[in-house]
Amino acid sequence: MANALMVEADGDKAFHFGFKRSVGGQLPSIQEEGFAHILDQNEALFIGNTSKKVLYLTFDNGYENGFTAPILDTLREKKVPAAFFVTGHYVKDQPELIKRMVDEGHIVGNHSWSHPDMTTMSNDQIRQELARVKDGVAAISSQKSMHYLRPPRGIFNDRVLAVSREEGYTSVFWSLAYKDWEVNNQKGADYAYQQIMKQLHPGSIMLIHSVSSDNAAALPRVIDDARAKGYEFESLDMLMAEKLLPFSF
């Protein structure tokens, strides 16, 4: 009975995602955060293929601030794949941009309909949050399925990840990020460039917020200089395919 209660409590305990950042190309870590086993047992992603110098570029799109189109222009020019995690607000407000993401070969992922703390919701409510985004994207683009989820606010527990997995999602966290979402506290393209480049590491799942003017301005230089350092950009679909191969996370 005691063990059963422990499992139930652990499943309900909420975590805010955090990690020990990469320094000098060393791999980041979540071993001290207390939730590594939860990600593992739910097959969630924190870092990609660390056996080679590969980067996975992902954007969170909660709302539009005028920079997604320039970001898409850069990705098209540089031939870089990305994943865009969108909310219900974005689905309703920016159908043409979502259609463009899909048409240009990018992945559109689920960031929930209303950006709630899903640990406070019932299983059925979680399913509804995810289904509304999936169905909304399918209605306005040629992407008819959805396989990747970024838990809103970075808040999760075992139950949220398990329900999401039952719905066919791989939960995607991140191993590279910085405080870039405050639109009234942008510090310039060079600042964004430095914050991103100093954290590069093999297998980086890069979280970048598309509302940031700094990110949009820094992105071309980030891509060029990352490639100059020997890095390649790959999609989450490639990562999932490679998970069948014997490499270590």
Wavefront OBJ file of the C-alpha trace (Angstrom):
o trace
v 0.000 0.000 0.000
v 2.799 2.404 0.872
v 4.475 1.831 -2.496
v 1.187 2.429 -4.320
v 0.692 5.715 -2.507
v 4.228 6.794 -3.384
v 3.630 6.067 -7.063
v 0.362 8.019 -7.026
v 1.952 10.984 -5.268
v 4.896 10.981 -7.660
v 2.525 10.914 -10.624
v 0.690 13.990 -9.352
v 3.728 16.007 -8.292
v 4.167 18.996 -10.587
v 7.555 20.031 -11.926
v 8.732 23.177 -13.682
v 11.226 22.106 -16.325
v 14.769 23.238 -15.696
v 18.246 22.022 -16.531
v 21.928 22.573 -15.913
v 23.117 24.516 -18.944
v 25.872 23.535 -21.309
v 29.181 25.319 -20.778
v 32.030 25.082 -23.253
v 30.323 22.461 -25.369
v 29.780 20.085 -22.464
v 26.427 18.327 -22.312
v 23.681 19.870 -20.163
v 22.016 17.821 -17.438
v 18.668 17.227 -15.742
v 20.030 14.718 -13.243
v 19.687 17.116 -10.314
v 16.153 18.269 -11.119
v 14.296 15.261 -9.726
v 12.293 14.407 -12.839
v 14.716 12.651 -15.199
v 13.038 9.288 -14.532
v 9.621 10.739 -15.417
v 10.862 11.947 -18.798
v 12.545 8.618 -19.381
v 9.556 6.436 -18.571
v 7.321 8.571 -20.796
v 9.872 8.691 -23.635
v 9.966 12.496 -23.526
v 12.832 14.410 -25.141
v 15.232 16.764 -23.395
v 18.276 16.346 -25.621
v 18.825 14.796 -29.017
v 21.516 12.663 -30.619
v 24.672 13.492 -28.681
v 26.885 11.271 -30.812
v 27.223 13.917 -33.505
v 27.185 17.696 -33.861
v 23.511 18.120 -34.658
v 21.028 20.815 -33.626
v 17.225 20.689 -33.496
v 15.690 24.131 -33.879
v 12.312 24.646 -32.196
v 10.168 27.740 -31.710
v 7.340 28.464 -29.297
v 4.542 30.457 -30.972
v 2.019 31.541 -28.375
v 1.116 34.697 -30.263
v 2.436 36.632 -33.233
v 4.691 39.636 -32.796
v 5.678 40.215 -36.411
v 8.843 38.113 -36.522
v 7.713 34.669 -37.660
v 7.648 35.570 -41.353
v 11.265 36.864 -41.265
v 12.241 33.733 -39.331
v 10.627 31.580 -42.007
v 12.436 33.595 -44.675
v 15.750 32.840 -42.975
v 14.977 29.135 -42.609
v 14.020 28.900 -46.277
v 17.135 30.759 -47.403
v 19.425 28.666 -45.177
v 17.555 25.380 -45.812
v 17.049 24.678 -42.105
v 14.144 22.572 -40.769
v 12.354 23.630 -37.598
v 9.418 22.795 -35.359
v 6.898 25.445 -34.335
v 4.843 24.752 -31.216
v 1.576 26.663 -31.501
v -1.323 27.512 -29.194
v -5.016 27.817 -29.945
v -4.703 31.588 -30.097
v -2.063 31.233 -32.813
v -4.196 28.742 -34.745
v -7.117 31.179 -34.779
v -5.057 34.328 -35.341
v -2.390 33.213 -37.836
v -3.727 30.520 -40.183
v -1.649 31.758 -43.115
v 1.595 31.533 -41.167
v 0.750 28.013 -39.996
v -0.031 27.033 -43.578
v 3.295 28.496 -44.641
v 5.164 26.544 -41.952
v 3.693 23.299 -43.229
v 4.081 24.155 -46.913
v 7.767 24.933 -46.384
v 8.418 21.582 -44.733
v 8.438 22.466 -41.053
v 6.766 20.607 -38.218
v 3.848 22.227 -36.421
v 3.649 20.935 -32.863
v 1.136 21.237 -30.041
v 1.574 23.837 -27.300
v -2.014 23.347 -26.019
v -5.118 25.347 -26.861
v -5.204 27.791 -23.928
v -1.665 27.470 -22.484
v -2.832 26.195 -19.077
v -1.041 24.415 -16.267
v -2.122 20.969 -17.427
v -1.216 19.367 -14.101
v -4.358 21.028 -12.683
v -6.637 19.553 -15.370
v -8.430 16.236 -15.670
v -7.262 13.675 -18.214
v -10.227 14.463 -20.445
v -9.511 18.193 -20.277
v -5.900 17.552 -21.304
v -7.089 15.490 -24.254
v -9.454 18.277 -25.301
v -6.680 20.889 -25.107
v -4.508 18.813 -27.411
v -7.262 17.754 -29.800
v -8.402 21.317 -30.457
v -4.938 22.363 -31.617
v -4.424 19.233 -33.704
v -7.821 19.564 -35.383
v -7.372 23.307 -35.849
v -4.068 22.881 -37.654
v -5.495 20.065 -39.787
v -8.361 22.318 -40.846
v -6.112 25.100 -42.150
v -3.112 23.196 -43.530
v -2.045 19.965 -45.170
v -0.657 18.636 -41.867
v -3.326 16.154 -40.794
v -1.506 14.533 -37.884
v 0.457 15.894 -34.938
v 3.141 14.020 -33.030
v 5.028 16.504 -30.844
v 3.957 18.385 -27.747
v 5.671 21.074 -25.710
v 3.925 21.214 -22.317
v 2.708 24.781 -21.757
v 4.654 26.857 -19.238
v 7.119 23.974 -18.927
v 4.911 22.564 -16.143
v 4.281 18.824 -16.118
v 3.979 15.686 -14.095
v 3.977 11.989 -14.839
v 0.224 11.947 -15.498
v 0.346 14.802 -18.020
v 3.154 13.143 -19.946
v 1.435 9.753 -19.788
v -1.902 11.089 -21.071
v -0.114 12.989 -23.828
v 1.767 9.865 -24.817
v -1.512 7.908 -24.942
v -2.737 10.536 -27.399
v 0.239 9.824 -29.653
v 2.537 12.666 -28.609
v 6.213 12.800 -27.836
v 6.739 15.546 -25.256
v 9.630 17.779 -26.311
v 11.475 19.837 -23.721
v 14.800 21.561 -24.437
v 18.511 21.583 -23.667
v 19.297 25.117 -24.857
v 17.331 28.241 -23.934
v 17.663 31.701 -22.487
v 15.295 34.397 -21.228
v 14.158 35.690 -24.599
v 10.380 36.065 -24.274
v 10.136 39.503 -22.664
v 9.282 41.642 -25.676
v 9.864 44.894 -23.776
v 13.284 43.786 -22.580
v 15.084 42.922 -25.789
v 18.842 43.468 -25.662
v 19.910 43.306 -29.288
v 20.828 40.703 -31.858
v 24.384 40.344 -30.570
v 23.107 39.489 -27.087
v 20.818 36.793 -28.498
v 23.660 35.446 -30.625
v 26.004 35.192 -27.637
v 23.382 33.553 -25.408
v 22.652 30.890 -28.006
v 26.164 30.206 -29.245
v 27.697 29.782 -25.797
v 25.259 26.949 -25.080
v 25.713 24.935 -28.286
v 26.341 21.255 -27.681
v 25.866 18.022 -29.635
v 22.194 17.111 -29.712
v 20.915 20.560 -28.716
v 17.142 20.880 -28.699
v 17.003 24.639 -29.045
v 14.053 26.541 -27.564
v 13.644 29.970 -29.154
v 10.624 32.239 -28.774
v 9.430 33.721 -32.043
v 8.146 36.909 -30.355
v 11.746 38.048 -29.839
v 13.100 40.643 -32.254
v 16.595 39.719 -31.039
v 16.153 36.104 -32.091
v 14.858 36.997 -35.543
v 17.808 39.321 -36.135
v 20.408 36.906 -34.753
v 19.158 33.751 -36.465
v 21.030 34.049 -39.795
v 24.341 34.536 -38.009
v 23.584 31.731 -35.540
v 22.908 29.309 -38.389
v 25.990 30.299 -40.377
v 28.368 30.243 -37.415
v 26.970 27.004 -35.993
v 27.593 25.383 -39.348
v 31.100 26.865 -39.384
v 31.675 25.033 -36.093
v 30.675 21.757 -37.729
v 27.049 21.576 -36.610
v 24.178 20.432 -38.815
v 20.481 21.179 -38.376
v 18.056 18.257 -38.392
v 14.340 17.817 -37.749
v 12.633 16.163 -34.804
v 11.404 13.530 -37.245
v 15.016 12.612 -37.974
v 15.718 12.406 -34.259
v 12.804 10.051 -33.706
v 13.969 7.848 -36.563
v 17.468 7.740 -35.096
v 16.184 6.742 -31.675
v 15.995 3.248 -33.112
v 19.785 3.314 -33.424
v 22.186 2.565 -30.539
v 23.250 6.012 -29.338
v 23.093 7.418 -25.860
v 21.114 10.426 -24.601
l 1 2 3 4 5 6 7 8 9 10 11 12 13 14 15 16 17 18 19 20 21 22 23 24 25 26 27 28 29 30 31 32 33 34 35 36 37 38 39 40 41 42 43 44 45 46 47 48 49 50 51 52 53 54 55 56 57 58 59 60 61 62 63 64 65 66 67 68 69 70 71 72 73 74 75 76 77 78 79 80 81 82 83 84 85 86 87 88 89 90 91 92 93 94 95 96 97 98 99 100 101 102 103 104 105 106 107 108 109 110 111 112 113 114 115 116 117 118 119 120 121 122 123 124 125 126 127 128 129 130 131 132 133 134 135 136 137 138 139 140 141 142 143 144 145 146 147 148 149 150 151 152 153 154 155 156 157 158 159 160 161 162 163 164 165 166 167 168 169 170 171 172 173 174 175 176 177 178 179 180 181 182 183 184 185 186 187 188 189 190 191 192 193 194 195 196 197 198 199 200 201 202 203 204 205 206 207 208 209 210 211 212 213 214 215 216 217 218 219 220 221 222 223 224 225 226 227 228 229 230 231 232 233 234 235 236 237 238 239 240 241 242 243 244 245 246 247 248 249
